């Protein structure tokens, strides 16, 4: 189970990063259900964290603008499981997309400091 809080009407959850030769650390990400990938981080954060470049892709934003985005790969600890995930170097705040939440139930209490929870959906019995 992953817990976060609703702050200024934004559902925020922590993501733990496990980078080489650094202690684990956590960054807060805003849940963005309109973003269907994993994570975004500002370019400055990706550079400061020295996350290796994987590739780049063309992207079209909601406002119709297009850009070439760098994709980096980083190891995160998600619900106590280590995962290597793609991170788009873009924007000005960390965003968590729907691919990161696949297989989870999202619940948000829409009140100041409300609880945000992500619970793994149990596999169906065969």
N, CA, C and O atoms as CSV, one atom per row, in Angstrom:
chain,resi,resn,atom,element,x,y,z
A,1,UNK,N,N,0.847,-1.173,0.000
A,1,UNK,CA,C,0.000,0.000,0.000
A,1,UNK,C,C,0.892,1.236,0.000
A,1,UNK,O,O,1.910,1.292,0.689
A,2,UNK,N,N,0.488,2.208,-0.779
A,2,UNK,CA,C,1.214,3.464,-0.886
A,2,UNK,C,C,0.279,4.566,-0.413
A,2,UNK,O,O,-0.882,4.627,-0.816
A,3,UNK,N,N,0.802,5.441,0.453
A,3,UNK,CA,C,-0.014,6.512,1.013
A,3,UNK,C,C,0.556,7.871,0.657
A,3,UNK,O,O,1.770,8.048,0.556
A,4,UNK,N,N,-0.332,8.818,0.469
A,4,UNK,CA,C,0.051,10.193,0.231
A,4,UNK,C,C,-1.002,11.115,0.797
A,4,UNK,O,O,-1.827,10.701,1.612
A,5,UNK,N,N,-0.978,12.374,0.365
A,5,UNK,CA,C,-1.908,13.386,0.872
A,5,UNK,C,C,-2.415,14.266,-0.258
A,5,UNK,O,O,-1.749,14.418,-1.282
A,6,UNK,N,N,-3.590,14.843,-0.070
A,6,UNK,CA,C,-4.141,15.839,-0.981
A,6,UNK,C,C,-3.702,17.209,-0.458
A,6,UNK,O,O,-4.094,17.624,0.633
A,7,UNK,N,N,-2.882,17.904,-1.255
A,7,UNK,CA,C,-2.366,19.208,-0.864
A,7,UNK,C,C,-2.676,20.184,-1.988
A,7,UNK,O,O,-2.288,19.959,-3.135
A,8,UNK,N,N,-3.373,21.264,-1.664
A,8,UNK,CA,C,-3.795,22.255,-2.665
A,8,UNK,C,C,-4.506,21.583,-3.839
A,8,UNK,O,O,-4.260,21.915,-4.999
A,9,UNK,N,N,-5.384,20.642,-3.527
A,9,UNK,CA,C,-6.184,19.900,-4.511
A,9,UNK,C,C,-5.348,19.016,-5.434
A,9,UNK,O,O,-5.808,18.630,-6.509
A,10,UNK,N,N,-4.127,18.697,-5.021
A,10,UNK,CA,C,-3.271,17.818,-5.804
A,10,UNK,C,C,-2.995,16.563,-4.993
A,10,UNK,O,O,-2.588,16.639,-3.833
A,11,UNK,N,N,-3.223,15.383,-5.623
A,11,UNK,CA,C,-2.929,14.109,-4.974
A,11,UNK,C,C,-1.435,13.856,-5.100
A,11,UNK,O,O,-0.909,13.733,-6.206
A,12,UNK,N,N,-0.755,13.778,-3.960
A,12,UNK,CA,C,0.700,13.666,-3.935
A,12,UNK,C,C,1.101,12.388,-3.206
A,12,UNK,O,O,0.628,12.098,-2.108
A,13,UNK,N,N,2.002,11.623,-3.862
A,13,UNK,CA,C,2.534,10.408,-3.250
A,13,UNK,C,C,4.056,10.414,-3.373
A,13,UNK,O,O,4.603,10.976,-4.323
A,14,UNK,N,N,4.736,9.792,-2.416
A,14,UNK,CA,C,6.197,9.719,-2.491
A,14,UNK,C,C,6.641,8.562,-3.385
A,14,UNK,O,O,5.981,7.525,-3.455
A,15,UNK,N,N,7.765,8.758,-4.061
A,15,UNK,CA,C,8.422,7.693,-4.818
A,15,UNK,C,C,9.854,7.623,-4.310
A,15,UNK,O,O,10.547,8.638,-4.248
A,16,UNK,N,N,10.296,6.423,-3.947
A,16,UNK,CA,C,11.649,6.217,-3.436
A,16,UNK,C,C,12.573,5.894,-4.605
A,16,UNK,O,O,12.294,4.993,-5.396
A,17,UNK,N,N,13.670,6.633,-4.706
A,17,UNK,CA,C,14.675,6.402,-5.744
A,17,UNK,C,C,15.844,5.624,-5.161
A,17,UNK,O,O,16.280,5.881,-4.039
A,18,UNK,N,N,16.339,4.678,-5.932
A,18,UNK,CA,C,17.505,3.875,-5.559
A,18,UNK,C,C,18.525,4.041,-6.679
A,18,UNK,O,O,18.507,3.307,-7.667
A,19,UNK,N,N,19.405,5.007,-6.510
A,19,UNK,CA,C,20.402,5.324,-7.526
A,19,UNK,C,C,21.774,4.800,-7.098
A,19,UNK,O,O,22.058,4.692,-5.905
A,20,UNK,N,N,22.631,4.471,-8.084
A,20,UNK,CA,C,23.951,3.918,-7.755
A,20,UNK,C,C,24.765,4.872,-6.872
A,20,UNK,O,O,24.792,6.082,-7.094
A,21,UNK,N,N,25.413,4.301,-5.883
A,21,UNK,CA,C,26.330,5.004,-4.996
A,21,UNK,C,C,25.697,6.190,-4.282
A,21,UNK,O,O,26.373,7.172,-3.977
A,22,UNK,N,N,24.385,6.095,-4.016
A,22,UNK,CA,C,23.678,7.113,-3.248
A,22,UNK,C,C,22.739,6.407,-2.288
A,22,UNK,O,O,22.248,5.321,-2.599
A,23,UNK,N,N,22.478,6.997,-1.128
A,23,UNK,CA,C,21.436,6.418,-0.270
A,23,UNK,C,C,20.067,6.614,-0.923
A,23,UNK,O,O,19.868,7.565,-1.679
A,24,UNK,N,N,19.130,5.721,-0.632
A,24,UNK,CA,C,17.766,5.878,-1.131
A,24,UNK,C,C,17.210,7.224,-0.669
A,24,UNK,O,O,17.518,7.691,0.428
A,25,UNK,N,N,16.393,7.836,-1.511
A,25,UNK,CA,C,15.731,9.084,-1.134
A,25,UNK,C,C,14.359,9.124,-1.783
A,25,UNK,O,O,14.098,8.417,-2.756
A,26,UNK,N,N,13.497,9.949,-1.242
A,26,UNK,CA,C,12.112,10.031,-1.681
A,26,UNK,C,C,11.824,11.405,-2.266
A,26,UNK,O,O,12.279,12.427,-1.754
A,27,UNK,N,N,11.050,11.404,-3.358
A,27,UNK,CA,C,10.546,12.648,-3.945
A,27,UNK,C,C,9.034,12.558,-4.031
A,27,UNK,O,O,8.487,11.485,-4.291
A,28,UNK,N,N,8.356,13.674,-3.816
A,28,UNK,CA,C,6.902,13.708,-3.931
A,28,UNK,C,C,6.500,13.943,-5.382
A,28,UNK,O,O,7.064,14.805,-6.058
A,29,UNK,N,N,5.522,13.173,-5.858
A,29,UNK,CA,C,5.013,13.270,-7.218
A,29,UNK,C,C,3.525,13.576,-7.183
A,29,UNK,O,O,2.796,13.052,-6.341
A,30,UNK,N,N,3.078,14.425,-8.099
A,30,UNK,CA,C,1.656,14.722,-8.262
A,30,UNK,C,C,1.066,13.662,-9.192
A,30,UNK,O,O,1.593,13.433,-10.281
A,31,UNK,N,N,-0.018,13.018,-8.774
A,31,UNK,CA,C,-0.693,12.041,-9.617
A,31,UNK,C,C,-1.388,12.782,-10.751
A,31,UNK,O,O,-2.143,13.728,-10.524
A,32,UNK,N,N,-1.119,12.336,-11.980
A,32,UNK,CA,C,-1.700,12.948,-13.173
A,32,UNK,C,C,-2.366,11.848,-13.995
A,32,UNK,O,O,-1.699,11.143,-14.751
A,33,UNK,N,N,-3.679,11.703,-13.846
A,33,UNK,CA,C,-4.394,10.636,-14.552
A,33,UNK,C,C,-4.532,10.911,-16.042
A,33,UNK,O,O,-4.985,10.042,-16.787
A,34,UNK,N,N,-4.148,12.106,-16.490
A,34,UNK,CA,C,-4.135,12.409,-17.915
A,34,UNK,C,C,-2.809,12.073,-18.576
A,34,UNK,O,O,-2.661,12.228,-19.788
A,35,UNK,N,N,-1.843,11.614,-17.790
A,35,UNK,CA,C,-0.515,11.235,-18.277
A,35,UNK,C,C,-0.439,9.715,-18.244
A,35,UNK,O,O,-0.511,9.118,-17.170
A,36,UNK,N,N,-0.293,9.078,-19.412
A,36,UNK,CA,C,-0.399,7.616,-19.440
A,36,UNK,C,C,0.941,6.889,-19.394
A,36,UNK,O,O,0.998,5.695,-19.688
A,37,UNK,N,N,2.009,7.576,-19.036
A,37,UNK,CA,C,3.301,6.918,-18.903
A,37,UNK,C,C,3.627,6.751,-17.412
A,37,UNK,O,O,2.713,6.714,-16.587
A,38,UNK,N,N,4.892,6.651,-17.062
A,38,UNK,CA,C,5.296,6.376,-15.681
A,38,UNK,C,C,5.540,7.648,-14.870
A,38,UNK,O,O,4.703,8.044,-14.059
A,39,UNK,N,N,6.696,8.288,-15.093
A,39,UNK,CA,C,7.076,9.456,-14.295
A,39,UNK,C,C,7.643,10.551,-15.190
A,39,UNK,O,O,8.215,10.270,-16.244
A,40,UNK,N,N,7.481,11.798,-14.763
A,40,UNK,CA,C,8.223,12.912,-15.357
A,40,UNK,C,C,8.975,13.614,-14.238
A,40,UNK,O,O,8.539,13.654,-13.087
A,41,UNK,N,N,10.113,14.163,-14.615
A,41,UNK,CA,C,10.892,15.010,-13.718
A,41,UNK,C,C,11.417,16.177,-14.531
A,41,UNK,O,O,11.710,16.020,-15.716
A,42,UNK,N,N,11.542,17.343,-13.920
A,42,UNK,CA,C,12.166,18.452,-14.637
A,42,UNK,C,C,13.587,18.075,-15.083
A,42,UNK,O,O,14.274,17.304,-14.413
A,43,UNK,N,N,14.008,18.625,-16.212
A,43,UNK,CA,C,15.344,18.333,-16.752
A,43,UNK,C,C,16.425,18.588,-15.705
A,43,UNK,O,O,17.369,17.808,-15.581
A,44,UNK,N,N,16.287,19.682,-14.950
A,44,UNK,CA,C,17.293,20.023,-13.939
A,44,UNK,C,C,17.403,18.925,-12.877
A,44,UNK,O,O,18.504,18.620,-12.419
A,45,UNK,N,N,16.279,18.333,-12.485
A,45,UNK,CA,C,16.297,17.259,-11.478
A,45,UNK,C,C,16.960,16.006,-12.032
A,45,UNK,O,O,17.757,15.366,-11.346
A,46,UNK,N,N,16.629,15.653,-13.281
A,46,UNK,CA,C,17.233,14.482,-13.917
A,46,UNK,C,C,18.752,14.659,-13.983
A,46,UNK,O,O,19.503,13.734,-13.674
A,47,UNK,N,N,19.199,15.850,-14.386
A,47,UNK,CA,C,20.631,16.121,-14.471
A,47,UNK,C,C,21.294,16.081,-13.095
A,47,UNK,O,O,22.375,15.511,-12.944
A,48,UNK,N,N,20.662,16.676,-12.103
A,48,UNK,CA,C,21.225,16.692,-10.744
A,48,UNK,C,C,21.327,15.285,-10.163
A,48,UNK,O,O,22.251,14.984,-9.408
A,49,UNK,N,N,20.370,14.424,-10.521
A,49,UNK,CA,C,20.368,13.052,-10.020
A,49,UNK,C,C,21.267,12.138,-10.860
A,49,UNK,O,O,21.505,10.985,-10.499
A,50,UNK,N,N,21.760,12.663,-11.977
A,50,UNK,CA,C,22.645,11.910,-12.865
A,50,UNK,C,C,22.003,10.604,-13.341
A,50,UNK,O,O,22.646,9.554,-13.360
A,51,UNK,N,N,20.734,10.685,-13.721
A,51,UNK,CA,C,20.005,9.505,-14.212
A,51,UNK,C,C,20.400,9.287,-15.668
A,51,UNK,O,O,20.317,10.211,-16.476
A,52,UNK,N,N,20.831,8.064,-16.012
A,52,UNK,CA,C,21.331,7.822,-17.371
A,52,UNK,C,C,20.253,7.969,-18.448
A,52,UNK,O,O,19.095,7.595,-18.260
A,53,UNK,N,N,20.677,8.524,-19.574
A,53,UNK,CA,C,19.801,8.667,-20.740
A,53,UNK,C,C,19.579,7.304,-21.379
A,53,UNK,O,O,20.518,6.523,-21.532
A,54,UNK,N,N,18.354,7.027,-21.744
A,54,UNK,CA,C,18.008,5.771,-22.409
A,54,UNK,C,C,17.731,6.013,-23.894
A,54,UNK,O,O,18.307,5.342,-24.751
A,55,UNK,N,N,16.857,6.962,-24.197
A,55,UNK,CA,C,16.523,7.299,-25.582
A,55,UNK,C,C,15.762,8.613,-25.598
A,55,UNK,O,O,15.687,9.310,-24.586
A,56,UNK,N,N,15.200,8.946,-26.746
A,56,UNK,CA,C,14.335,10.127,-26.826
A,56,UNK,C,C,13.172,9.811,-27.755
A,56,UNK,O,O,13.272,8.951,-28.630
A,57,UNK,N,N,12.059,10.529,-27.548
A,57,UNK,CA,C,10.860,10.304,-28.352
A,57,UNK,C,C,10.200,11.640,-28.674
A,57,UNK,O,O,10.319,12.601,-27.914
A,58,UNK,N,N,9.500,11.691,-29.815
A,58,UNK,CA,C,8.700,12.892,-30.078
A,58,UNK,C,C,7.434,12.840,-29.213
A,58,UNK,O,O,6.856,11.772,-29.006
A,59,UNK,N,N,7.024,13.975,-28.726
A,59,UNK,CA,C,5.826,14.027,-27.872
A,59,UNK,C,C,4.957,15.199,-28.284
A,59,UNK,O,O,5.449,16.246,-28.707
A,60,UNK,N,N,3.651,15.001,-28.151
A,60,UNK,CA,C,2.689,16.078,-28.367
A,60,UNK,C,C,1.997,16.349,-27.040
A,60,UNK,O,O,1.467,15.442,-26.398
A,61,UNK,N,N,2.014,17.619,-26.644
A,61,UNK,CA,C,1.426,18.006,-25.368
A,61,UNK,C,C,-0.046,18.369,-25.530
A,61,UNK,O,O,-0.542,18.519,-26.647
A,62,UNK,N,N,-0.731,18.506,-24.407
A,62,UNK,CA,C,-2.162,18.808,-24.415
A,62,UNK,C,C,-2.467,20.116,-25.146
A,62,UNK,O,O,-3.547,20.273,-25.715
A,63,UNK,N,N,-1.520,21.050,-25.130
A,63,UNK,CA,C,-1.746,22.327,-25.808
A,63,UNK,C,C,-1.434,22.269,-27.303
A,63,UNK,O,O,-1.532,23.281,-27.998
A,64,UNK,N,N,-1.056,21.076,-27.804
A,64,UNK,CA,C,-0.773,20.901,-29.224
A,64,UNK,C,C,0.684,21.073,-29.601
A,64,UNK,O,O,1.081,20.709,-30.708
A,65,UNK,N,N,1.484,21.617,-28.710
A,65,UNK,CA,C,2.916,21.771,-28.986
A,65,UNK,C,C,3.598,20.415,-29.046
A,65,UNK,O,O,3.171,19.458,-28.400
A,66,UNK,N,N,4.669,20.349,-29.837
A,66,UNK,CA,C,5.447,19.118,-29.963
A,66,UNK,C,C,6.884,19.387,-29.545
A,66,UNK,O,O,7.388,20.502,-29.682
A,67,UNK,N,N,7.544,18.336,-29.028
A,67,UNK,CA,C,8.946,18.453,-28.620
A,67,UNK,C,C,9.566,17.063,-28.617
A,67,UNK,O,O,8.856,16.057,-28.589
A,68,UNK,N,N,10.873,17.014,-28.646
A,68,UNK,CA,C,11.610,15.771,-28.505
A,68,UNK,C,C,11.964,15.638,-27.027
A,68,UNK,O,O,12.648,16.498,-26.473
A,69,UNK,N,N,11.502,14.564,-26.386
A,69,UNK,CA,C,11.730,14.377,-24.952
A,69,UNK,C,C,12.763,13.293,-24.699
A,69,UNK,O,O,12.746,12.240,-25.337
A,70,UNK,N,N,13.656,13.563,-23.767
A,70,UNK,CA,C,14.641,12.577,-23.339
A,70,UNK,C,C,13.975,11.595,-22.382
A,70,UNK,O,O,13.203,11.987,-21.506
A,71,UNK,N,N,14.287,10.311,-22.565
A,71,UNK,CA,C,13.812,9.267,-21.662
A,71,UNK,C,C,15.010,8.729,-20.891
A,71,UNK,O,O,16.011,8.318,-21.479
A,72,UNK,N,N,14.896,8.738,-19.585
A,72,UNK,CA,C,15.946,8.222,-18.709
A,72,UNK,C,C,15.380,7.011,-17.976
A,72,UNK,O,O,14.165,6.892,-17.817
A,73,UNK,N,N,16.258,6.112,-17.529
A,73,UNK,CA,C,15.825,4.958,-16.748
A,73,UNK,C,C,16.380,5.075,-15.343
A,73,UNK,O,O,17.562,5.354,-15.144
A,74,UNK,N,N,15.496,4.853,-14.363
A,74,UNK,CA,C,15.914,4.913,-12.964
A,74,UNK,C,C,15.266,3.771,-12.198
A,74,UNK,O,O,14.189,3.291,-12.550
A,75,UNK,N,N,15.943,3.355,-11.154
A,75,UNK,CA,C,15.400,2.334,-10.261
A,75,UNK,C,C,14.656,3.029,-9.137
A,75,UNK,O,O,15.191,3.910,-8.464
A,76,UNK,N,N,13.402,2.613,-8.947
A,76,UNK,CA,C,12.585,3.135,-7.852
A,76,UNK,C,C,12.106,1.961,-7.006
A,76,UNK,O,O,12.112,0.812,-7.447
A,77,UNK,N,N,11.695,2.275,-5.791
A,77,UNK,CA,C,11.071,1.275,-4.924
A,77,UNK,C,C,9.606,1.663,-4.844
A,77,UNK,O,O,9.252,2.695,-4.275
A,78,UNK,N,N,8.754,0.819,-5.425
A,78,UNK,CA,C,7.329,1.090,-5.525
A,78,UNK,C,C,6.584,0.000,-4.762
A,78,UNK,O,O,6.586,-1.162,-5.168
A,79,UNK,N,N,5.952,0.376,-3.664
A,79,UNK,CA,C,5.223,-0.585,-2.831
A,79,UNK,C,C,6.149,-1.736,-2.407
A,79,UNK,O,O,5.790,-2.911,-2.487
A,80,UNK,N,N,7.338,-1.361,-1.958
A,80,UNK,CA,C,8.377,-2.281,-1.467
A,80,UNK,C,C,8.973,-3.182,-2.543
A,80,UNK,O,O,9.641,-4.162,-2.215
A,81,UNK,N,N,8.747,-2.874,-3.822
A,81,UNK,CA,C,9.303,-3.658,-4.922
A,81,UNK,C,C,10.204,-2.753,-5.760
A,81,UNK,O,O,9.805,-1.656,-6.153
A,82,UNK,N,N,11.411,-3.219,-6.024
A,82,UNK,CA,C,12.341,-2.464,-6.855
A,82,UNK,C,C,11.946,-2.613,-8.325
A,82,UNK,O,O,11.742,-3.727,-8.809
A,83,UNK,N,N,11.837,-1.477,-9.036
A,83,UNK,CA,C,11.448,-1.468,-10.449
A,83,UNK,C,C,12.313,-0.476,-11.206
A,83,UNK,O,O,12.660,0.583,-10.684
A,84,UNK,N,N,12.660,-0.825,-12.444
A,84,UNK,CA,C,13.320,0.127,-13.330
A,84,UNK,C,C,12.229,0.733,-14.194
A,84,UNK,O,O,11.506,0.018,-14.889
A,85,UNK,N,N,12.110,2.065,-14.149
A,85,UNK,CA,C,11.028,2.740,-14.871
A,85,UNK,C,C,11.581,3.863,-15.747
A,85,UNK,O,O,12.611,4.460,-15.435
A,86,UNK,N,N,10.871,4.145,-16.864
A,86,UNK,CA,C,11.266,5.280,-17.691
A,86,UNK,C,C,10.807,6.593,-17.056
A,86,UNK,O,O,9.725,6.689,-16.479
A,87,UNK,N,N,11.667,7.591,-17.185
A,87,UNK,CA,C,11.348,8.922,-16.677
A,87,UNK,C,C,11.511,9.907,-17.827
A,87,UNK,O,O,12.579,10.002,-18.433
A,88,UNK,N,N,10.443,10.637,-18.119
A,88,UNK,CA,C,10.515,11.675,-19.138
A,88,UNK,C,C,11.069,12.942,-18.496
A,88,UNK,O,O,10.569,13.399,-17.469
A,89,UNK,N,N,12.106,13.504,-19.111
A,89,UNK,CA,C,12.680,14.756,-18.626
A,89,UNK,C,C,11.859,15.887,-19.227
A,89,UNK,O,O,12.083,16.293,-20.367
A,90,UNK,N,N,10.904,16.394,-18.448
A,90,UNK,CA,C,9.976,17.385,-18.974
A,90,UNK,C,C,9.246,18.089,-17.844
A,90,UNK,O,O,9.095,17.546,-16.749
A,91,UNK,N,N,8.801,19.293,-18.122
A,91,UNK,CA,C,7.931,20.003,-17.189
A,91,UNK,C,C,8.678,20.675,-16.064
A,91,UNK,O,O,9.905,20.775,-16.067
A,92,UNK,N,N,7.899,21.135,-15.100
A,92,UNK,CA,C,8.483,21.869,-13.975
A,92,UNK,C,C,8.165,21.243,-12.629
A,92,UNK,O,O,8.611,21.741,-11.595
A,93,UNK,N,N,7.381,20.131,-12.624
A,93,UNK,CA,C,7.132,19.438,-11.362
A,93,UNK,C,C,7.071,17.936,-11.634
A,93,UNK,O,O,6.725,17.520,-12.740
A,94,UNK,N,N,7.402,17.128,-10.642
A,94,UNK,CA,C,7.347,15.680,-10.806
A,94,UNK,C,C,5.897,15.197,-10.953
A,94,UNK,O,O,5.038,15.521,-10.133
A,95,UNK,N,N,5.645,14.418,-12.008
A,95,UNK,CA,C,4.316,13.855,-12.250
A,95,UNK,C,C,4.388,12.338,-12.271
A,95,UNK,O,O,5.355,11.755,-12.760
A,96,UNK,N,N,3.353,11.707,-11.735
A,96,UNK,CA,C,3.219,10.256,-11.722
A,96,UNK,C,C,2.024,9.891,-12.596
A,96,UNK,O,O,0.902,10.328,-12.342
A,97,UNK,N,N,2.271,9.091,-13.620
A,97,UNK,CA,C,1.239,8.748,-14.585
A,97,UNK,C,C,0.578,7.414,-14.327
A,97,UNK,O,O,0.921,6.695,-13.388
A,98,UNK,N,N,-0.384,7.100,-15.185
A,98,UNK,CA,C,-1.212,5.904,-14.988
A,98,UNK,C,C,-0.449,4.599,-15.188
A,98,UNK,O,O,-0.826,3.586,-14.600
A,99,UNK,N,N,0.610,4.586,-15.997
A,99,UNK,CA,C,1.383,3.351,-16.167
A,99,UNK,C,C,2.008,2.926,-14.841
A,99,UNK,O,O,2.145,1.733,-14.570
A,100,UNK,N,N,2.384,3.892,-14.023
A,100,UNK,CA,C,2.992,3.593,-12.723
A,100,UNK,C,C,1.952,2.980,-11.780
A,100,UNK,O,O,2.301,2.211,-10.884
A,101,UNK,N,N,0.681,3.318,-11.982
A,101,UNK,CA,C,-0.385,2.849,-11.086
A,101,UNK,C,C,-1.099,1.603,-11.605
A,101,UNK,O,O,-2.060,1.138,-10.993
A,102,UNK,N,N,-0.633,1.060,-12.732
A,102,UNK,CA,C,-1.297,-0.122,-13.296
A,102,UNK,C,C,-1.319,-1.252,-12.266
A,102,UNK,O,O,-0.307,-1.559,-11.636
A,103,UNK,N,N,-2.493,-1.859,-12.110
A,103,UNK,CA,C,-2.656,-2.934,-11.138
A,103,UNK,C,C,-2.967,-2.443,-9.731
A,103,UNK,O,O,-2.958,-3.226,-8.781
A,104,UNK,N,N,-3.243,-1.143,-9.596
A,104,UNK,CA,C,-3.542,-0.546,-8.289
A,104,UNK,C,C,-4.898,0.138,-8.309
A,104,UNK,O,O,-5.376,0.582,-9.353
A,105,UNK,N,N,-5.500,0.211,-7.145
A,105,UNK,CA,C,-6.743,0.959,-6.939
A,105,UNK,C,C,-6.358,2.285,-6.289
A,105,UNK,O,O,-5.714,2.307,-5.241
A,106,UNK,N,N,-6.761,3.397,-6.922
A,106,UNK,CA,C,-6.472,4.730,-6.405
A,106,UNK,C,C,-7.689,5.256,-5.658
A,106,UNK,O,O,-8.808,5.218,-6.168
A,107,UNK,N,N,-7.459,5.746,-4.447
A,107,UNK,CA,C,-8.531,6.350,-3.651
A,107,UNK,C,C,-8.028,7.682,-3.108
A,107,UNK,O,O,-6.924,7.777,-2.571
A,108,UNK,N,N,-8.870,8.718,-3.260
A,108,UNK,CA,C,-8.492,10.065,-2.824
A,108,UNK,C,C,-9.624,10.665,-2.004
A,108,UNK,O,O,-10.773,10.680,-2.445
A,109,UNK,N,N,-9.304,11.159,-0.814
A,109,UNK,CA,C,-10.257,11.917,-0.004
A,109,UNK,C,C,-10.076,13.386,-0.363
A,109,UNK,O,O,-9.087,14.010,0.021
A,110,UNK,N,N,-11.045,13.937,-1.108
A,110,UNK,CA,C,-10.933,15.317,-1.576
A,110,UNK,C,C,-11.349,16.300,-0.493
A,110,UNK,O,O,-12.450,16.850,-0.501
A,111,UNK,N,N,-10.408,16.503,0.456
A,111,UNK,CA,C,-10.516,17.502,1.503
A,111,UNK,C,C,-9.095,17.910,1.853
A,111,UNK,O,O,-8.154,17.169,1.570
A,112,UNK,N,N,-8.927,19.066,2.459
A,112,UNK,CA,C,-7.598,19.550,2.796
A,112,UNK,C,C,-6.837,18.490,3.585
A,112,UNK,O,O,-7.320,18.009,4.610
A,113,UNK,N,N,-5.645,18.126,3.107
A,113,UNK,CA,C,-4.805,17.102,3.729
A,113,UNK,C,C,-5.457,15.721,3.698
A,113,UNK,O,O,-5.146,14.872,4.534
A,114,UNK,N,N,-6.361,15.489,2.739
A,114,UNK,CA,C,-7.050,14.204,2.625
A,114,UNK,C,C,-6.105,13.069,2.285
A,114,UNK,O,O,-5.038,13.286,1.712
A,115,UNK,N,N,-6.498,11.875,2.637
A,115,UNK,CA,C,-5.686,10.687,2.402
A,115,UNK,C,C,-5.735,10.289,0.931
A,115,UNK,O,O,-6.800,10.278,0.314
A,116,UNK,N,N,-4.571,9.961,0.377
A,116,UNK,CA,C,-4.440,9.389,-0.955
A,116,UNK,C,C,-3.855,8.000,-0.751
A,116,UNK,O,O,-2.836,7.851,-0.077
A,117,UNK,N,N,-4.487,6.986,-1.324
A,117,UNK,CA,C,-3.951,5.633,-1.166
A,117,UNK,C,C,-3.988,4.882,-2.487
A,117,UNK,O,O,-4.906,5.034,-3.292
A,118,UNK,N,N,-2.971,4.076,-2.680
A,118,UNK,CA,C,-2.871,3.176,-3.826
A,118,UNK,C,C,-2.718,1.778,-3.263
A,118,UNK,O,O,-1.745,1.473,-2.574
A,119,UNK,N,N,-3.692,0.930,-3.566
A,119,UNK,CA,C,-3.684,-0.437,-3.049
A,119,UNK,C,C,-3.610,-1.406,-4.216
A,119,UNK,O,O,-4.354,-1.289,-5.189
A,120,UNK,N,N,-2.699,-2.367,-4.102
A,120,UNK,CA,C,-2.544,-3.364,-5.158
A,120,UNK,C,C,-3.851,-4.125,-5.307
A,120,UNK,O,O,-4.441,-4.569,-4.323
A,121,UNK,N,N,-4.299,-4.273,-6.563
A,121,UNK,CA,C,-5.521,-5.032,-6.851
A,121,UNK,C,C,-5.177,-6.515,-6.804
A,121,UNK,O,O,-4.265,-6.955,-7.504
A,122,UNK,N,N,-5.890,-7.293,-5.992
A,122,UNK,CA,C,-5.557,-8.721,-5.892
A,122,UNK,C,C,-5.773,-9.424,-7.246
A,122,UNK,O,O,-6.694,-9.105,-7.999
A,123,UNK,N,N,-4.904,-10.369,-7.513
A,123,UNK,CA,C,-5.060,-11.178,-8.734
A,123,UNK,C,C,-6.289,-12.053,-8.584
A,123,UNK,O,O,-6.548,-12.577,-7.501
A,124,UNK,N,N,-7.060,-12.222,-9.672
A,124,UNK,CA,C,-8.233,-13.073,-9.577
A,124,UNK,C,C,-7.839,-14.533,-9.386
A,124,UNK,O,O,-6.843,-15.001,-9.938
A,125,UNK,N,N,-8.625,-15.228,-8.606
A,125,UNK,CA,C,-8.384,-16.657,-8.372
A,125,UNK,C,C,-8.737,-17.428,-9.620
A,125,UNK,O,O,-9.775,-17.178,-10.233
A,126,UNK,N,N,-7.890,-18.362,-10.005
A,126,UNK,CA,C,-8.182,-19.190,-11.188
A,126,UNK,C,C,-8.862,-20.466,-10.798
A,126,UNK,O,O,-9.182,-21.283,-11.661
